[in-house]
Amino acid sequence: MAVTRSTLASRSSPGGRAGTRALDSWRTTELIWTLAASLLIAAAFFLVYQAKKPDPATTPLLNLNALNAREDLLPRSTRPSRPARAIS
């Protein structure tokens, strides 16, 4: 019992399906948009990683647990003085 009216000879035409050109164009466009979205997400992940990555400290870190009194903080809290400028 045939479900469709087509025959085997009409389905095996060398041209393939009708409208495959439009389907291929649509799939190419979809691929381009998917790759662009993936690139955007990868860039966002990279920026988040860069923001959360610990920076190496330029000066040694101060261990507050190792301090005996608050006066031990004074040498660290003062700014180094600039050399006086010569007045010319």
BALO-817118 format. One record per atom (N, C-alpha, C, O): x, y, z; residue number from 1. Coordinates in pm, whole numbers, plus 32768, in hexadecimal, padded with zeros to 4 digits. Each point is the difference from the previous one (the first is absolute). Example, Ala and Ser with C-alpha at 12.3 -4.5 7.8 and 13.67 -1.06 7.14 Angstrom:
<r u="8527" v="7DC7" w="830C" resi="1"/>
<r u="7FA7" v="8077" w="8000" resi="1"/>
<r u="805A" v="8078" w="8000" resi="1"/>
<r u="8068" v="7FFE" w="8042" resi="1"/>
<r u="7F75" v="806B" w="7F76" resi="2"/>
<r u="8052" v="8077" w="8006" resi="2"/>
<r u="7FB3" v="806D" w="8049" resi="2"/>
<r u="8033" v="806F" w="8011" resi="2"/>
END
This chain:
<r u="8054" v="7F8C" w="8000" resi="1"/>
<r u="7FAC" v="8074" w="8000" resi="1"/>
<r u="805A" v="807C" w="8000" resi="1"/>
<r u="8052" v="8010" w="805A" resi="1"/>
<r u="7F9F" v="8045" w="7F44" resi="2"/>
<r u="8051" v="8078" w="7FF2" resi="2"/>
<r u="7FC5" v="8071" w="8053" resi="2"/>
<r u="7F88" v="801A" w="7FFD" resi="2"/>
<r u="80CF" v="8027" w="804C" resi="3"/>
<r u="7FD3" v="8070" w="8053" resi="3"/>
<r u="8006" v="8082" w="7FB0" resi="3"/>
<r u="7FAB" v="8057" w="8012" resi="3"/>
<r u="80B9" v="7FB6" w="7F97" resi="4"/>
<r u="800D" v="8078" w="7FAE" resi="4"/>
<r u="7FE2" v="7FE0" w="7F6F" resi="4"/>
<r u="7FF9" v="7F8A" w="7FDB" resi="4"/>
<r u="7FF5" v="80DA" w="7FD5" resi="5"/>
<r u="7FE6" v="7FEB" w="7F72" resi="5"/>
<r u="8081" v="7FFF" w="7FAF" resi="5"/>
<r u="7FFD" v="7FE5" w="7F88" resi="5"/>
<r u="8073" v="8037" w="80B8" resi="6"/>
<r u="807E" v="8000" w="7FB5" resi="6"/>
<r u="8032" v="7F71" w="7FEC" resi="6"/>
<r u="7FDA" v="7FA4" w="8047" resi="6"/>
<r u="807B" v="804F" w="7F57" resi="7"/>
<r u="803B" v="7F7D" w="7FE5" resi="7"/>
<r u="8094" v="8008" w="801C" resi="7"/>
<r u="8038" v="806C" w="8013" resi="7"/>
<r u="8007" v="7F22" w="7FF1" resi="8"/>
<r u="808F" v="7FFA" w="801A" resi="8"/>
<r u="804E" v="8049" w="7F94" resi="8"/>
<r u="8065" v="8040" w="801F" resi="8"/>
<r u="7F71" v="7FB8" w="7F67" resi="9"/>
<r u="8046" v="8040" w="7F91" resi="9"/>
<r u="7FFA" v="8099" w="800D" resi="9"/>
<r u="8063" v="8043" w="7FE2" resi="9"/>
<r u="7F2D" v="7FF5" w="804A" resi="10"/>
<r u="7FF5" v="8091" w="800A" resi="10"/>
<r u="804C" v="8037" w="807A" resi="10"/>
<r u="8027" v="8074" w="8001" resi="10"/>
<r u="7FEF" v="7F3A" w="8065" resi="11"/>
<r u="8047" v="802E" w="8078" resi="11"/>
<r u="8096" v="7FFB" w="7FEF" resi="11"/>
<r u="8047" v="8048" w="8047" resi="11"/>
<r u="7FED" v="7F69" w="7F60" resi="12"/>
<r u="8091" v="7FF4" w="7FF2" resi="12"/>
<r u="8034" v="8057" w="7F8E" resi="12"/>
<r u="805A" v="7FD6" w="7FB6" resi="12"/>
<r u="7F70" v="80A0" w="803A" resi="13"/>
<r u="802F" v="8059" w="7F96" resi="13"/>
<r u="808B" v="8036" w="8023" resi="13"/>
<r u="801C" v="8018" w="8076" resi="13"/>
<r u="803A" v="7FFB" w="7F27" resi="14"/>
<r u="808A" v="802A" w="801C" resi="14"/>
<r u="8008" v="808F" w="8038" resi="14"/>
<r u="8066" v="8024" w="803A" resi="14"/>
<r u="7F34" v="802D" w="7FB6" resi="15"/>
<r u="8003" v="808A" w="8030" resi="15"/>
<r u="7FF2" v="800B" w="8096" resi="15"/>
<r u="8018" v="806B" w="8037" resi="15"/>
<r u="7FC1" v="7F2D" w="800D" resi="16"/>
<r u="7FED" v="8005" w="8091" resi="16"/>
<r u="7F7A" v="803F" w="8021" resi="16"/>
<r u="7FA5" v="8002" w="7FAE" resi="16"/>
<r u="8050" v="8030" w="80C9" resi="17"/>
<r u="7F83" v="803C" w="802B" resi="17"/>
<r u="7FEF" v="808A" w="7FC4" resi="17"/>
<r u="8061" v="8044" w="7FDE" resi="17"/>
<r u="7F24" v="7FE4" w="8015" resi="18"/>
<r u="7FE3" v="8086" w="7FD1" resi="18"/>
<r u="8014" v="8061" w="8075" resi="18"/>
<r u="7FD6" v="7FE2" w="8070" resi="18"/>
<r u="8067" v="808E" w="7F78" resi="19"/>
<r u="8014" v="8064" w="8067" resi="19"/>
<r u="8079" v="7FEA" w="8059" resi="19"/>
<r u="8009" v="803C" w="806A" resi="19"/>
<r u="8054" v="7F6F" w="7F6E" resi="20"/>
<r u="8077" v="7FEA" w="8052" resi="20"/>
<r u="805C" v="8079" w="7FFE" resi="20"/>
<r u="804C" v="8016" w="805E" resi="20"/>
<r u="7FAD" v="8038" w="7F37" resi="21"/>
<r u="8053" v="8078" w="7FF7" resi="21"/>
<r u="7FD9" v="8064" w="806D" resi="21"/>
<r u="8057" v="8039" w="8042" resi="21"/>
<r u="7F28" v="7FDB" w="7FD1" resi="22"/>
<r u="7FD2" v="805B" w="8068" resi="22"/>
<r u="8020" v="7FC8" w="808A" resi="22"/>
<r u="8022" v="804B" w="805B" resi="22"/>
<r u="7FD3" v="7F32" w="7FB5" resi="23"/>
<r u="801D" v="7FC1" w="8081" resi="23"/>
<r u="8094" v="800E" w="8020" resi="23"/>
<r u="8023" v="801D" w="8073" resi="23"/>
<r u="8035" v="7FCF" w="7F2B" resi="24"/>
<r u="808F" v="800E" w="8016" resi="24"/>
<r u="8024" v="8090" w="8025" resi="24"/>
<r u="8055" v="8016" w="8056" resi="24"/>
<r u="7F6C" v="804B" w="7F69" resi="25"/>
<r u="801A" v="808C" w="801F" resi="25"/>
<r u="7FD4" v="8021" w="808F" resi="25"/>
<r u="8046" v="8047" w="8048" resi="25"/>
<r u="7F48" v="7F85" w="7FDF" resi="26"/>
<r u="7FCE" v="8018" w="8087" resi="26"/>
<r u="805C" v="7FC0" w="8067" resi="26"/>
<r u="801C" v="803B" w="8069" resi="26"/>
<r u="8015" v="7F4B" w="7F7A" resi="27"/>
<r u="8057" v="7FBC" w="805E" resi="27"/>
<r u="8087" v="8047" w="800B" resi="27"/>
<r u="803A" v="8004" w="806D" resi="27"/>
<r u="7FF8" v="8034" w="7F26" resi="28"/>
<r u="807D" v="804A" w="8004" resi="28"/>
<r u="7FF0" v="807D" w="8056" resi="28"/>
<r u="8058" v="8020" w="8050" resi="28"/>
<r u="7F39" v="8026" w="7F9F" resi="29"/>
<r u="7FE6" v="8076" w="8051" resi="29"/>
<r u="7FF5" v="7FDA" w="8093" resi="29"/>
<r u="8034" v="8047" w="8057" resi="29"/>
<r u="7F89" v="7F4B" w="7FC5" resi="30"/>
<r u="7FF4" v="7FD2" w="808A" resi="30"/>
<r u="8088" v="7FDE" w="803B" resi="30"/>
<r u="801A" v="801E" w="8075" resi="30"/>
<r u="803D" v="7FA3" w="7F3C" resi="31"/>
<r u="8086" v="7FDD" w="802F" resi="31"/>
<r u="8050" v="807E" w="801F" resi="31"/>
<r u="8046" v="8005" w="8065" resi="31"/>
<r u="7FB1" v="805E" w="7F46" resi="32"/>
<r u="804A" v="807D" w="8017" resi="32"/>
<r u="7FD1" v="8044" w="8080" resi="32"/>
<r u="8052" v="802D" w="8050" resi="32"/>
<r u="7F2B" v="7FDB" w="7FC5" resi="33"/>
<r u="7FCB" v="803E" w="807A" resi="33"/>
<r u="8024" v="7FAF" w="807D" resi="33"/>
<r u="801B" v="803A" w="8069" resi="33"/>
<r u="7FE6" v="7F42" w="7F8C" resi="34"/>
<r u="8025" v="7FAC" w="8071" resi="34"/>
<r u="8093" v="8014" w="8025" resi="34"/>
<r u="8022" v="8008" w="8075" resi="34"/>
<r u="8034" v="7FFF" w="7F26" resi="35"/>
<r u="808E" v="8017" w="801A" resi="35"/>
<r u="8018" v="808B" w="803C" resi="35"/>
<r u="8053" v="8010" w="8059" resi="35"/>
<r u="7F63" v="8054" w="7F76" resi="36"/>
<r u="800E" v="8087" w="8037" resi="36"/>
<r u="7FD3" v="8006" w="8092" resi="36"/>
<r u="8041" v="8040" w="8053" resi="36"/>
<r u="7F51" v="7F7D" w="7FCC" resi="37"/>
<r u="7FD0" v="7FFE" w="808A" resi="37"/>
<r u="8062" v="7FB4" w="8059" resi="37"/>
<r u="8017" v="8029" w="8072" resi="37"/>
<r u="8022" v="7F6B" w="7F5D" resi="38"/>
<r u="8062" v="7FB4" w="804E" resi="38"/>
<r u="807D" v="8054" w="801A" resi="38"/>
<r u="8039" v="7FF9" w="806D" resi="38"/>
<r u="7FF1" v="8054" w="7F31" resi="39"/>
<r u="8074" v="8056" w="8011" resi="39"/>
<r u="7FE3" v="806D" w="8067" resi="39"/>
<r u="8057" v="8022" w="8050" resi="39"/>
<r u="7F32" v="8014" w="7FAF" resi="40"/>
<r u="7FD9" v="8066" w="8061" resi="40"/>
<r u="7FFE" v="7FC7" w="808D" resi="40"/>
<r u="802D" v="8041" w="805E" resi="40"/>
<r u="7FA0" v="7F47" w="7FB3" resi="41"/>
<r u="7FFC" v="7FC0" w="8083" resi="41"/>
<r u="808D" v="7FDF" w="8030" resi="41"/>
<r u="801F" v="8010" w="8076" resi="41"/>
<r u="8037" v="7FC1" w="7F2F" resi="42"/>
<r u="808A" v="7FE2" w="8025" resi="42"/>
<r u="804A" v="807F" w="802B" resi="42"/>
<r u="804F" v="7FFD" w="805E" resi="42"/>
<r u="7F97" v="8073" w="7F5E" resi="43"/>
<r u="803D" v="807F" w="8027" resi="43"/>
<r u="7FD0" v="802B" w="808A" resi="43"/>
<r u="804E" v="8034" w="804F" resi="43"/>
<r u="7F32" v="7FB8" w="7FCE" resi="44"/>
<r u="7FCB" v="8023" w="8084" resi="44"/>
<r u="803F" v="7FAA" w="806D" resi="44"/>
<r u="8021" v="8032" w="806B" resi="44"/>
<r u="7FEF" v="7F4D" w="7F7B" resi="45"/>
<r u="8041" v="7FA8" w="8061" resi="45"/>
<r u="8091" v="802B" w="8018" resi="45"/>
<r u="8030" v="7FFC" w="8071" resi="45"/>
<r u="8014" v="802D" w="7F25" resi="46"/>
<r u="808B" v="802D" w="800C" resi="46"/>
<r u="8008" v="807E" w="8056" resi="46"/>
<r u="8059" v="800C" w="8055" resi="46"/>
<r u="7F4C" v="8052" w="7F96" resi="47"/>
<r u="8000" v="807B" w="804F" resi="47"/>
<r u="7FE2" v="7FE4" w="8093" resi="47"/>
<r u="803B" v="803E" w="8059" resi="47"/>
<r u="7F6B" v="7F65" w="7FC2" resi="48"/>
<r u="7FE2" v="7FDB" w="808B" resi="48"/>
<r u="807B" v="7FBF" w="803F" resi="48"/>
<r u="801F" v="801B" w="8074" resi="48"/>
<r u="8025" v="7F8F" w="7F41" resi="49"/>
<r u="8079" v="7FC0" w="8035" resi="49"/>
<r u="806B" v="8068" w="801E" resi="49"/>
<r u="8041" v="7FF9" w="8068" resi="49"/>
<r u="7FD2" v="8067" w="7F3D" resi="50"/>
<r u="8064" v="8067" w="8017" resi="50"/>
<r u="7FDF" v="8055" w="807A" resi="50"/>
<r u="805A" v="802A" w="8049" resi="50"/>
<r u="7F26" v="7FEF" w="7FCE" resi="51"/>
<r u="7FD9" v="8050" w="8073" resi="51"/>
<r u="8014" v="7FB5" w="8083" resi="51"/>
<r u="801F" v="803D" w="8066" resi="51"/>
<r u="7FCF" v="7F40" w="7F9A" resi="52"/>
<r u="800A" v="7FB2" w="807B" resi="52"/>
<r u="808B" v="7FC9" w="8019" resi="52"/>
<r u="801B" v="7FCD" w="806D" resi="52"/>
<r u="803D" v="803C" w="7F31" resi="53"/>
<r u="8086" v="7FC9" w="800E" resi="53"/>
<r u="804C" v="8052" w="8068" resi="53"/>
<r u="8000" v="807B" w="7FF9" resi="53"/>
<r u="8040" v="7F44" w="8067" resi="54"/>
<r u="8049" v="804D" w="8065" resi="54"/>
<r u="807B" v="8043" w="7FC3" resi="54"/>
<r u="804C" v="7FC2" w="7FB5" resi="54"/>
<r u="7FC6" v="80BD" w="806D" resi="55"/>
<r u="8076" v="8049" w="7FD1" resi="55"/>
<r u="8073" v="7FE8" w="8060" resi="55"/>
<r u="7FED" v="7FFB" w="8079" resi="55"/>
<r u="808A" v="7FF6" w="7F51" resi="56"/>
<r u="8072" v="7FF0" w="805A" resi="56"/>
<r u="8018" v="8085" w="8049" resi="56"/>
<r u="7FFC" v="806B" w="7FC4" resi="56"/>
<r u="801C" v="7F8C" w="80BA" resi="57"/>
<r u="8014" v="8078" w="8051" resi="57"/>
<r u="8089" v="803C" w="7FE2" resi="57"/>
<r u="8064" v="7FB9" w="7FF9" resi="57"/>
<r u="7F9E" v="80CA" w="7FF5" resi="58"/>
<r u="8080" v="8043" w="7FE6" resi="58"/>
<r u="804E" v="8013" w="8082" resi="58"/>
<r u="807B" v="8001" w="7FFF" resi="58"/>
<r u="7F3F" v="800D" w="806F" resi="59"/>
<r u="8040" v="8008" w="8083" resi="59"/>
<r u="7FD5" v="7F86" w="8051" resi="59"/>
<r u="7F95" v="7FC9" w="7FE9" resi="59"/>
<r u="80BD" v="800F" w="8073" resi="60"/>
<r u="7FD7" v="7F8B" w="804F" resi="60"/>
<r u="7F81" v="801D" w="804F" resi="60"/>
<r u="7FED" v="806F" w="8033" resi="60"/>
<r u="7FBF" v="7F2F" w="7FD7" resi="61"/>
<r u="7F82" v="8011" w="8048" resi="61"/>
<r u="801A" v="8007" w="8096" resi="61"/>
<r u="805F" v="7FC5" w="8034" resi="61"/>
<r u="7F4B" v="8082" w="8010" resi="62"/>
<r u="800D" v="8011" w="8090" resi="62"/>
<r u="7FA8" v="7F99" w="8046" resi="62"/>
<r u="7F87" v="7FFB" w="7FEB" resi="62"/>
<r u="80B6" v="7FB5" w="8068" resi="63"/>
<r u="7FB7" v="7F9D" w="804E" resi="63"/>
<r u="7FD5" v="8041" w="8082" resi="63"/>
<r u="8051" v="8014" w="805A" resi="63"/>
<r u="7F2E" v="800C" w="7FB0" resi="64"/>
<r u="7FCE" v="8043" w="8078" resi="64"/>
<r u="8003" v="7FA6" w="807B" resi="64"/>
<r u="8005" v="8032" w="8070" resi="64"/>
<r u="7FF9" v="7F4E" w="7F7C" resi="65"/>
<r u="8004" v="7FA3" w="8072" resi="65"/>
<r u="808A" v="7FFD" w="8041" resi="65"/>
<r u="800D" v="7FD9" w="8074" resi="65"/>
<r u="8059" v="804F" w="7F42" resi="66"/>
<r u="8088" v="7FFC" w="8036" resi="66"/>
<r u="8023" v="807E" w="804E" resi="66"/>
<r u="806B" v="8005" w="803E" resi="66"/>
<r u="7F3F" v="805F" w="7FC2" resi="67"/>
<r u="801D" v="807D" w="8047" resi="67"/>
<r u="7FE4" v="7FEE" w="8094" resi="67"/>
<r u="7FA1" v="7FBC" w="8028" resi="67"/>
<r u="80B5" v="8083" w="802A" resi="68"/>
<r u="7FEE" v="7FF8" w="8091" resi="68"/>
<r u="7FAF" v="8074" w="8035" resi="68"/>
<r u="7FB0" v="7FF0" w="805C" resi="68"/>
<r u="8063" v="8084" w="7F6B" resi="69"/>
<r u="7FB9" v="8077" w="802E" resi="69"/>
<r u="7FE0" v="8056" w="7F87" resi="69"/>
<r u="8038" v="7FEC" w="7F94" resi="69"/>
<r u="7F6F" v="8074" w="807E" resi="70"/>
<r u="7FDB" v="8053" w="7F8E" resi="70"/>
<r u="8071" v="805C" w="7FD6" resi="70"/>
<r u="7FFE" v="8035" w="7F90" resi="70"/>
<r u="8063" v="7FE0" w="80C7" resi="71"/>
<r u="8073" v="8053" w="7FDB" resi="71"/>
<r u="8056" v="7FBD" w="7F96" resi="71"/>
<r u="804F" v="8043" w="7FBD" resi="71"/>
<r u="7FA4" v="7F3A" w="8035" resi="72"/>
<r u="804B" v="7FB9" w="7F99" resi="72"/>
<r u="7FCF" v="8025" w="7F74" resi="72"/>
<r u="8044" v="7FE6" w="7F9D" resi="72"/>
<r u="7F47" v="8055" w="805C" resi="73"/>
<r u="7FCA" v="8029" w="7F7F" resi="73"/>
<r u="803A" v="8085" w="7FCE" resi="73"/>
<r u="7FFD" v="801C" w="7F88" resi="73"/>
<r u="8036" v="8035" w="80D3" resi="74"/>
<r u="802C" v="8087" w="7FDB" resi="74"/>
<r u="8069" v="8003" w="7F91" resi="74"/>
<r u="7FF4" v="8053" w="7FA6" resi="74"/>
<r u="8071" v="7F5A" w="805C" resi="75"/>
<r u="8061" v="8008" w="7F91" resi="75"/>
<r u="7FC2" v="7FDF" w="7F78" resi="75"/>
<r u="802F" v="8032" w="7F99" resi="75"/>
<r u="7F6A" v="7F7E" w="8065" resi="76"/>
<r u="7FC1" v="7FDB" w="7F82" resi="76"/>
<r u="7F9C" v="8069" w="7FD0" resi="76"/>
<r u="7FE3" v="8009" w="7F89" resi="76"/>
<r u="7FE7" v="8046" w="80D5" resi="77"/>
<r u="7F96" v="805B" w="7FDA" resi="77"/>
<r u="8032" v="8089" w="7FD4" resi="77"/>
<r u="7FB3" v="804C" w="7FC5" resi="77"/>
<r u="80C9" v="7FD4" w="8054" resi="78"/>
<r u="8034" v="8082" w="7FD6" resi="78"/>
<r u="8030" v="7FF8" w="7F70" resi="78"/>
<r u="8035" v="7F9B" w="7FD3" resi="78"/>
<r u="7FB7" v="80D3" w="7FE7" resi="79"/>
<r u="8030" v="8007" w="7F76" resi="79"/>
<r u="8093" v="8026" w="8001" resi="79"/>
<r u="802D" v="804B" w="8057" resi="79"/>
<r u="801C" v="7F83" w="7F4A" resi="80"/>
<r u="808C" v="802B" w="7FF9" resi="80"/>
<r u="8006" v="8094" w="7FD8" resi="80"/>
<r u="7FB5" v="802D" w="7FA9" resi="80"/>
<r u="80A2" v="801C" w="8097" resi="81"/>
<r u="8008" v="808F" w="7FE3" resi="81"/>
<r u="804C" v="8016" w="7F7E" resi="81"/>
<r u="805C" v="7FB6" w="7FDD" resi="81"/>
<r u="7F7B" v="80B1" w="7FDE" resi="82"/>
<r u="8045" v="8023" w="7F84" resi="82"/>
<r u="807B" v="8055" w="8021" resi="82"/>
<r u="8000" v="804B" w="8063" resi="82"/>
<r u="8066" v="7FA9" w="7F4C" resi="83"/>
<r u="8073" v="8058" w="8017" resi="83"/>
<r u="7FD9" v="8091" w="7FE2" resi="83"/>
<r u="7FB3" v="8019" w="7FA4" resi="83"/>
<r u="8081" v="8042" w="80A7" resi="84"/>
<r u="7FDF" v="808E" w="7FEE" resi="84"/>
<r u="8037" v="802F" w="7F7A" resi="84"/>
<r u="806E" v="7FDC" w="7FD6" resi="84"/>
<r u="7F42" v="8076" w="7FE8" resi="85"/>
<r u="802C" v="8037" w="7F7F" resi="85"/>
<r u="805C" v="8078" w="8019" resi="85"/>
<r u="7FEE" v="804E" w="805E" resi="85"/>
<r u="8072" v="7FBA" w="7F4C" resi="86"/>
<r u="8058" v="8074" w="8007" resi="86"/>
<r u="7FBA" v="8078" w="7FC2" resi="86"/>
<r u="7FC9" v="7FF8" w="7F93" resi="86"/>
<r u="803B" v="8076" w="80B3" resi="87"/>
<r u="7FC2" v="807B" w="7FCE" resi="87"/>
<r u="8066" v="8047" w="7FA9" resi="87"/>
<r u="806D" v="8022" w="802E" resi="87"/>
<r u="7F6F" v="7FF4" w="7F57" resi="88"/>
<r u="8061" v="8042" w="7FA8" resi="88"/>
<r u="7FD3" v="8088" w="7FD5" resi="88"/>
<r u="8047" v="8044" w="7FB6" resi="88"/>
END
